[in-house]
Amino acid sequence: MAHPVLASTVLLLSLAAPAAAQTEAQLKEFFEGRLVTLRVDMPGTKDGVNVYPEVRRSIDLDRYRGDLRQYGAAIRAGDTVMVTLVKVKGDLVEFQLGGGGFGTFLDDTDTSVYIPLVGKSDREKFLETRVREEDNRGRRRQWQRELDGLRDARERENRRIWAARERLSELKRERVAYQRITGGSRFNVRYLRQVPFGLGPDDIMAALAEFVDFRALR
C-alpha cells in the first residue's frame, strides 16, 4: 500500500506542471506582442530587474542602481516597448521587454581580444646558450649581436600585437555597449516558494504597477 504522504506528493507534482503551463499560456496570450510604457530605466542585461511582490520593498535598490551604472539603460523611463516573451519557471515569471536583455541569445559579453605574443624562437634559445658557454670573445660578441637582433625583432612584434589587442578590444567594447542599449531588458517577478496557482495577467500588472504603465492594455 502506498504511503499517504508520498501519494499526496506525487499527486501535487502531477497537478503542478499542467497548472503552470496553463498559467504561462494565459500570460503569453494576454501580454506577448503588446506595448507597455516603462516608468523606470531598465538595465541592458538579461539579468534584468528582480521584483518580489510578496515583500514590502519589492526590488533591491542597491543592485538596481549598480546594474544601471555597470550596464547602462537599454530602455528609458517613458519609452514604449513590446513585451516579447513571458515565461513561467518554478518560482518566477520572466517578463521580457524588447528582446529580453543583452546576453539572452548567448551574446558574447567578453570585451577582451586575445592575440598570442611571440615567444622565443629555437634560434634565440640556442644563442642564449652559446653566449653563456662560449669562451672565445670574438665568437661570443658575434653570438650576442645576433641574439640582440632577434630579441629586438621579437619585442617589436609583441608591441605591435599589444597595440592590435587594445585597438580590437576597444572596437569590441563599443559593439557590446551598442548591443546592450539595443537588446532590451526584463523583469523577473519572483515568489517566495513558487508561482501562485491561478496567477493571471492582473496579478502581474499589480506586481509591476510601480515600474510599468499598463493602462493601454486595460
FIBA-577048 format. One line per 4 residues: number of its first residue (from 0); their letters; for each residue x, y, z of N, C-alpha, C, O. Coordinates in steps of 0.2 Angstrom, whole numbers, plus 5000, padded with zeros to 4 digits. Layout:
<sites>
NUM	A	X,Y,Z,X,Y,Z,X,Y,Z,X,Y,Z | ...
</sites>
This chain:
<sites>
0	MAHP	5004,4994,5000,5000,5000,5000,5004,5006,5000,5009,5007,5004 | 5003,5011,4996,5007,5017,4995,5007,5021,5001,5001,5022,5005 | 5012,5024,5003,5012,5029,5009,5008,5035,5008,5009,5038,5002 | 5004,5037,5012,4999,5043,5011,5003,5049,5009,5000,5053,5005
4	VLAS	5008,5051,5013,5012,5057,5011,5015,5057,5004,5015,5062,5001 | 5018,5051,5003,5021,5050,4996,5016,5051,4991,5017,5054,4985 | 5010,5048,4992,5005,5048,4987,5002,5055,4986,5001,5057,4980 | 5002,5059,4991,5000,5066,4991,5005,5070,4987,5003,5074,4983
8	TVLL	5011,5069,4988,5016,5072,4985,5016,5071,4977,5017,5076,4973 | 5016,5065,4975,5015,5063,4968,5009,5066,4965,5010,5069,4959 | 5004,5067,4969,4998,5070,4966,4999,5077,4965,4997,5080,4960 | 5002,5080,4970,5003,5088,4969,5008,5089,4963,5007,5094,4960
12	LSLA	5013,5085,4963,5018,5086,4957,5014,5085,4950,5016,5089,4946 | 5010,5080,4950,5007,5079,4944,5002,5084,4942,5001,5085,4936 | 4999,5088,4947,4995,5094,4945,4998,5100,4944,4996,5104,4940 | 5005,5101,4947,5008,5107,4946,5010,5109,4939,5009,5115,4937
16	APAA	5013,5104,4935,5015,5105,4929,5010,5108,4924,5010,5113,4921 | 5004,5104,4924,4998,5107,4919,4996,5114,4922,4994,5118,4917 | 4996,5115,4928,4994,5122,4931,4998,5127,4929,4996,5132,4926 | 5005,5126,4929,5010,5131,4927,5010,5132,4920,5010,5138,4917
20	AQTE	5009,5127,4916,5008,5128,4908,5002,5132,4907,5002,5136,4902 | 4996,5131,4910,4990,5134,4909,4991,5142,4911,4989,5146,4907 | 4995,5143,4916,4996,5150,4919,5000,5153,4913,4999,5159,4911 | 5006,5150,4911,5010,5153,4906,5006,5154,4899,5007,5160,4897
24	AQLK	5002,5150,4897,4998,5151,4891,4994,5157,4892,4993,5161,4887 | 4991,5158,4897,4986,5163,4898,4990,5170,4898,4988,5175,4895 | 4996,5170,4902,5000,5176,4902,5003,5178,4895,5003,5184,4893 | 5005,5173,4891,5008,5174,4885,5002,5177,4880,5004,5182,4877
28	EFFE	4996,5174,4880,4991,5176,4876,4989,5184,4877,4988,5187,4873 | 4990,5185,4884,4987,5192,4886,4993,5197,4884,4992,5203,4882 | 4999,5196,4886,5005,5201,4886,5009,5201,4879,5010,5206,4877 | 5011,5195,4877,5016,5195,4871,5013,5199,4865,5008,5198,4863
32	GRLV	5018,5203,4862,5016,5207,4856,5013,5213,4858,5012,5217,4853 | 5011,5215,4864,5008,5221,4866,5013,5226,4869,5018,5224,4871 | 5011,5232,4868,5016,5238,4870,5014,5240,4877,5008,5241,4879 | 5019,5241,4881,5019,5244,4888,5024,5250,4888,5028,5251,4884
36	TLRV	5023,5254,4893,5027,5260,4894,5030,5260,4901,5027,5258,4906 | 5037,5261,4901,5041,5260,4907,5041,5266,4911,5041,5272,4909 | 5040,5265,4918,5041,5271,4922,5048,5272,4925,5049,5277,4928 | 5052,5267,4924,5059,5267,4926,5064,5265,4921,5062,5262,4916
40	DMPG	5070,5267,4922,5075,5265,4917,5077,5257,4918,5076,5255,4924 | 5078,5254,4913,5079,5246,4913,5087,5245,4911,5089,5247,4906 | 5090,5241,4915,5097,5240,4913,5098,5235,4907,5094,5231,4906 | 5103,5236,4904,5105,5232,4897,5108,5226,4899,5113,5224,4897
44	TKDG	5104,5221,4902,5107,5214,4903,5101,5210,4904,5095,5212,4906 | 5102,5203,4902,5097,5198,4903,5095,5197,4910,5090,5194,4912 | 5100,5199,4915,5098,5198,4922,5092,5202,4924,5089,5201,4929 | 5091,5208,4921,5085,5212,4922,5085,5215,4929,5089,5216,4932
48	VNVY	5078,5215,4931,5077,5218,4937,5072,5213,4941,5067,5211,4939 | 5075,5211,4947,5071,5206,4951,5066,5210,4955,5067,5215,4958 | 5059,5208,4955,5054,5211,4958,5051,5205,4963,5049,5200,4960 | 5050,5207,4969,5047,5202,4974,5041,5205,4977,5040,5209,4981
52	PEVR	5035,5203,4973,5029,5206,4975,5026,5204,4982,5021,5207,4985 | 5029,5199,4985,5027,5197,4992,5030,5200,4998,5029,5198,5004 | 5035,5204,4996,5039,5208,5002,5038,5215,5001,5035,5218,4996 | 5039,5219,5007,5037,5226,5007,5041,5230,5002,5038,5234,4998
56	RSID	5048,5230,5002,5052,5233,4997,5053,5228,4991,5057,5223,4992 | 5049,5229,4986,5049,5224,4980,5055,5223,4976,5056,5218,4973 | 5060,5228,4976,5066,5227,4972,5072,5229,4977,5071,5233,4982 | 5078,5227,4975,5084,5228,4979,5087,5234,4975,5090,5234,4970
60	LDRY	5086,5240,4978,5088,5247,4975,5095,5247,4974,5097,5250,4969 | 5099,5245,4979,5107,5245,4978,5109,5241,4972,5113,5243,4968 | 5106,5235,4971,5108,5231,4965,5105,5234,4959,5109,5235,4954 | 5099,5237,4959,5096,5240,4953,5101,5246,4951,5102,5247,4945
64	RGDL	5103,5250,4956,5107,5256,4954,5114,5254,4951,5116,5257,4946 | 5116,5248,4954,5123,5246,4952,5123,5243,4945,5127,5244,4941 | 5117,5240,4943,5116,5237,4937,5116,5242,4931,5118,5242,4926 | 5112,5248,4933,5112,5253,4928,5119,5257,4927,5120,5258,4922
68	RQYG	5123,5257,4933,5129,5260,4932,5134,5255,4928,5137,5258,4923 | 5133,5249,4929,5138,5244,4925,5136,5243,4918,5140,5243,4914 | 5129,5242,4917,5127,5240,4910,5124,5246,4906,5123,5245,4900 | 5122,5252,4909,5118,5257,4906,5111,5255,4905,5109,5249,4906
72	AAIR	5107,5260,4903,5100,5259,4902,5098,5257,4895,5100,5260,4890 | 5095,5251,4894,5093,5249,4887,5086,5252,4886,5084,5253,4880 | 5082,5253,4891,5075,5256,4890,5075,5261,4895,5076,5260,4901 | 5073,5267,4893,5072,5273,4897,5065,5274,4900,5060,5272,4896
76	AGDT	5064,5277,4906,5058,5278,4908,5054,5283,4903,5057,5288,4901 | 5048,5281,4902,5044,5285,4897,5044,5281,4890,5040,5283,4886 | 5049,5276,4889,5049,5273,4882,5043,5268,4882,5041,5265,4887 | 5041,5267,4876,5036,5262,4875,5039,5256,4871,5042,5257,4866
80	VMVT	5038,5250,4874,5042,5244,4871,5037,5238,4871,5032,5238,4875 | 5039,5233,4867,5035,5227,4866,5037,5222,4871,5042,5221,4873 | 5032,5219,4874,5033,5213,4878,5034,5207,4873,5030,5205,4869 | 5040,5204,4873,5042,5199,4868,5042,5192,4871,5042,5188,4867
84	LVKV	5042,5191,4877,5041,5184,4880,5039,5185,4887,5041,5189,4891 | 5034,5180,4889,5033,5179,4896,5034,5171,4897,5031,5167,4893 | 5037,5170,4902,5039,5163,4904,5038,5161,4911,5041,5165,4915 | 5035,5156,4913,5034,5154,4920,5040,5149,4921,5040,5144,4918
88	KGDL	5043,5150,4927,5049,5145,4928,5049,5144,4936,5052,5147,4940 | 5045,5139,4938,5046,5137,4945,5043,5143,4950,5037,5143,4951 | 5048,5147,4953,5046,5152,4957,5046,5159,4954,5046,5164,4958 | 5047,5159,4947,5047,5166,4944,5043,5166,4938,5042,5161,4934
92	VEFQ	5042,5173,4936,5039,5174,4929,5044,5179,4926,5045,5184,4928 | 5047,5177,4920,5051,5181,4916,5046,5186,4912,5042,5183,4908 | 5047,5192,4912,5043,5197,4908,5048,5201,4904,5051,5206,4906 | 5049,5198,4898,5054,5201,4894,5052,5206,4889,5046,5206,4887
96	LGGG	5056,5212,4889,5054,5218,4885,5059,5219,4880,5065,5219,4881 | 5057,5220,4873,5061,5222,4868,5067,5217,4867,5072,5219,4864 | 5066,5211,4868,5071,5206,4867,5074,5202,4873,5077,5197,4872 | 5073,5205,4879,5074,5201,4885,5081,5203,4888,5082,5201,4894
100	GFGT	5085,5208,4885,5091,5210,4888,5097,5207,4884,5097,5201,4882 | 5103,5210,4884,5109,5208,4881,5111,5202,4885,5112,5202,4891 | 5113,5196,4881,5115,5190,4884,5110,5185,4883,5111,5179,4885 | 5104,5187,4882,5098,5182,4881,5100,5177,4876,5098,5171,4877
104	FLDD	5103,5179,4870,5104,5174,4865,5111,5172,4864,5114,5172,4859 | 5114,5171,4870,5121,5169,4871,5126,5174,4868,5131,5172,4865 | 5124,5180,4869,5129,5186,4866,5135,5185,4870,5136,5183,4875 | 5140,5187,4866,5147,5187,4869,5148,5193,4873,5148,5199,4870
108	TDTS	5149,5192,4879,5149,5198,4884,5157,5200,4886,5158,5205,4889 | 5161,5196,4883,5168,5197,4885,5171,5202,4880,5171,5202,4874 | 5174,5208,4883,5176,5213,4878,5184,5213,4877,5187,5217,4874 | 5187,5208,4879,5194,5207,4878,5195,5203,4872,5191,5199,4869
112	VYIP	5201,5204,4869,5203,5201,4862,5210,5198,4864,5215,5201,4866 | 5211,5191,4862,5217,5188,4864,5221,5187,4857,5218,5183,4853 | 5227,5189,4857,5231,5188,4851,5238,5185,4855,5241,5189,4858 | 5240,5179,4853,5246,5177,4857,5252,5181,4855,5253,5183,4849
116	LVGK	5256,5182,4860,5263,5185,4859,5268,5180,4856,5267,5174,4857 | 5273,5183,4853,5278,5179,4850,5283,5177,4856,5286,5181,4859 | 5284,5171,4856,5289,5168,4861,5296,5168,4858,5297,5169,4852 | 5300,5165,4862,5307,5165,4860,5308,5159,4855,5305,5154,4855
120	SDRE	5311,5160,4849,5312,5155,4844,5318,5150,4846,5321,5152,4851 | 5318,5145,4843,5323,5140,4845,5330,5143,4844,5335,5141,4847 | 5331,5147,4838,5337,5150,4837,5339,5155,4843,5345,5155,4845 | 5334,5159,4845,5336,5163,4851,5338,5159,4857,5343,5161,4861
124	KFLE	5335,5154,4859,5337,5150,4864,5344,5147,4863,5348,5146,4868 | 5345,5145,4857,5352,5142,4856,5357,5147,4857,5362,5146,4860 | 5356,5153,4854,5361,5159,4855,5362,5161,4862,5367,5162,4864 | 5356,5160,4866,5357,5162,4874,5362,5157,4877,5366,5159,4881
128	TRVR	5361,5151,4875,5366,5146,4877,5373,5147,4875,5378,5146,4879 | 5374,5148,4869,5380,5149,4866,5384,5155,4869,5390,5155,4871 | 5380,5161,4870,5383,5167,4873,5386,5165,4881,5391,5167,4883 | 5382,5161,4884,5384,5159,4891,5390,5155,4891,5394,5155,4895
132	EEDN	5390,5150,4886,5395,5145,4886,5402,5146,4882,5407,5143,4883 | 5401,5151,4878,5407,5152,4873,5413,5156,4877,5412,5161,4880 | 5419,5153,4876,5424,5156,4879,5428,5161,4875,5431,5166,4877 | 5427,5160,4868,5431,5165,4863,5427,5171,4863,5421,5171,4861
136	RGRR	5430,5177,4865,5427,5183,4865,5424,5185,4858,5419,5188,4858 | 5428,5184,4853,5425,5186,4846,5419,5183,4844,5414,5186,4842 | 5419,5176,4845,5413,5172,4844,5407,5174,4848,5401,5174,4846 | 5409,5176,4855,5404,5177,4860,5400,5184,4857,5394,5185,4858
140	RQWQ	5404,5189,4855,5402,5195,4853,5397,5194,4847,5392,5197,4846 | 5399,5190,4842,5396,5188,4836,5389,5185,4838,5384,5187,4836 | 5389,5180,4843,5383,5177,4845,5378,5182,4848,5372,5182,4847 | 5381,5187,4852,5377,5192,4856,5374,5197,4851,5368,5198,4852
144	RELD	5377,5199,4846,5374,5203,4841,5368,5200,4838,5363,5203,4837 | 5369,5194,4836,5363,5190,4833,5358,5190,4837,5352,5190,4836 | 5359,5188,4844,5354,5187,4849,5351,5194,4850,5344,5194,4851 | 5354,5199,4850,5351,5206,4852,5346,5207,4846,5341,5210,4847
148	GLRD	5348,5206,4840,5344,5207,4834,5338,5203,4834,5332,5206,4833 | 5338,5197,4836,5332,5193,4837,5327,5195,4842,5321,5195,4842 | 5330,5197,4848,5326,5200,4854,5323,5206,4852,5317,5207,4853 | 5326,5211,4848,5323,5217,4846,5317,5216,4842,5312,5219,4842
152	ARER	5318,5211,4837,5313,5210,4832,5307,5207,4836,5301,5208,4834 | 5308,5202,4840,5303,5199,4844,5299,5204,4848,5293,5204,4849 | 5303,5209,4852,5299,5214,4856,5295,5219,4851,5290,5221,4853 | 5298,5221,4845,5294,5225,4841,5288,5222,4839,5282,5225,4839
156	ENRR	5288,5215,4837,5282,5212,4835,5277,5211,4841,5271,5212,4840 | 5279,5210,4847,5275,5210,4853,5272,5217,4854,5266,5217,4857 | 5275,5222,4853,5272,5229,4854,5267,5230,4849,5262,5233,4851 | 5268,5227,4843,5263,5228,4838,5257,5224,4840,5251,5226,4839
160	IWAA	5258,5218,4843,5252,5214,4845,5248,5217,4851,5242,5217,4851 | 5252,5220,4855,5249,5223,4861,5244,5229,4858,5239,5230,4861 | 5247,5233,4854,5243,5238,4851,5237,5236,4847,5231,5239,4848 | 5238,5230,4844,5232,5227,4840,5227,5225,4845,5221,5225,4844
164	RERL	5229,5222,4850,5224,5219,4856,5220,5225,4858,5214,5224,4859 | 5223,5230,4860,5220,5236,4863,5215,5239,4858,5209,5241,4860 | 5217,5240,4852,5213,5243,4846,5207,5238,4845,5201,5241,4845 | 5208,5232,4845,5202,5227,4844,5197,5227,4850,5191,5226,4849
168	SELK	5200,5227,4856,5196,5227,4862,5192,5233,4862,5186,5232,4865 | 5195,5239,4860,5190,5245,4860,5185,5244,4856,5179,5246,4857 | 5186,5242,4850,5180,5241,4845,5175,5236,4848,5169,5237,4847 | 5178,5231,4851,5173,5226,4854,5169,5229,4860,5163,5228,4860
172	RERV	5172,5233,4864,5169,5237,4869,5163,5241,4866,5158,5241,4869 | 5165,5244,4861,5159,5249,4858,5154,5245,4855,5148,5247,4856 | 5155,5239,4852,5150,5234,4849,5146,5232,4855,5139,5232,4854 | 5149,5229,4860,5145,5227,4866,5141,5232,4869,5135,5231,4871
176	AYQR	5143,5238,4870,5139,5244,4873,5133,5245,4868,5128,5246,4871 | 5134,5245,4862,5129,5246,4857,5123,5241,4858,5117,5242,4858 | 5126,5235,4858,5121,5229,4859,5117,5229,4865,5111,5227,4866 | 5121,5232,4871,5117,5232,4877,5111,5237,4877,5106,5235,4880
180	ITGG	5112,5243,4874,5107,5248,4874,5102,5247,4869,5097,5250,4869 | 5103,5241,4865,5098,5240,4860,5095,5233,4861,5090,5231,4857 | 5097,5229,4866,5095,5222,4867,5089,5221,4871,5087,5216,4873 | 5086,5227,4874,5080,5226,4878,5082,5224,4885,5088,5225,4887
184	SRFN	5077,5222,4889,5078,5221,4896,5073,5216,4899,5069,5214,4895 | 5072,5215,4905,5067,5211,4908,5065,5212,4915,5070,5215,4919 | 5059,5210,4917,5058,5209,4924,5058,5202,4926,5055,5198,4922 | 5060,5200,4932,5060,5194,4935,5055,5194,4941,5057,5196,4946
188	VRYL	5049,5192,4940,5044,5193,4945,5045,5186,4950,5043,5181,4947 | 5048,5187,4956,5050,5181,4960,5045,5180,4966,5044,5185,4969 | 5043,5174,4967,5039,5172,4973,5043,5168,4978,5048,5165,4976 | 5041,5168,4984,5045,5165,4989,5045,5158,4988,5051,5155,4990
192	RQVP	5040,5154,4986,5040,5147,4985,5040,5145,4978,5044,5143,4975 | 5034,5147,4975,5033,5145,4968,5027,5150,4965,5024,5153,4969 | 5027,5150,4959,5022,5155,4956,5015,5152,4958,5013,5147,4958 | 5011,5157,4961,5005,5155,4964,5000,5152,4959,5000,5154,4953
196	FGLG	4996,5147,4961,4991,5144,4957,4986,5149,4955,4984,5153,4959 | 4985,5149,4948,4979,5153,4945,4982,5160,4944,4978,5164,4943 | 4988,5161,4944,4991,5168,4943,4989,5170,4936,4989,5167,4931 | 4986,5176,4936,4984,5179,4930,4987,5186,4928,4991,5188,4932
200	PDDI	4985,5189,4922,4988,5195,4920,4987,5201,4925,4991,5205,4926 | 4981,5201,4928,4980,5206,4933,4985,5206,4939,4987,5211,4942 | 4987,5200,4941,4992,5199,4946,4999,5201,4944,5002,5205,4948 | 5001,5200,4938,5007,5203,4935,5007,5210,4935,5012,5213,4936
204	MAAL	5002,5213,4932,5001,5220,4932,5001,5223,4938,5004,5229,4939 | 4998,5220,4943,4999,5223,4950,5006,5223,4953,5008,5227,4956 | 5009,5217,4951,5016,5216,4954,5021,5222,4951,5026,5224,4954 | 5020,5223,4945,5024,5228,4941,5021,5235,4940,5024,5239,4937
208	AEFV	5016,5236,4944,5012,5243,4943,5017,5249,4944,5016,5254,4941 | 5022,5248,4949,5026,5253,4951,5031,5255,4945,5034,5261,4945 | 5032,5250,4941,5038,5251,4936,5035,5251,4929,5039,5253,4924 | 5029,5249,4928,5027,5248,4921,5020,5251,4921,5015,5250,4925
212	DFRA	5018,5255,4915,5012,5258,4914,5008,5253,4910,5009,5253,4904 | 5003,5250,4912,4999,5245,4908,4992,5248,4906,4988,5244,4904 | 4991,5255,4907,4985,5257,4905,4982,5256,4898,4976,5255,4897 | 4987,5255,4893,4985,5254,4886,4982,5247,4886,4979,5245,4881
216	LR	4984,5242,4890,4981,5235,4890,4974,5234,4893,4971,5229,4892 | 4972,5239,4897,4966,5238,4900,4960,5239,4896,4954,5239,4899
</sites>
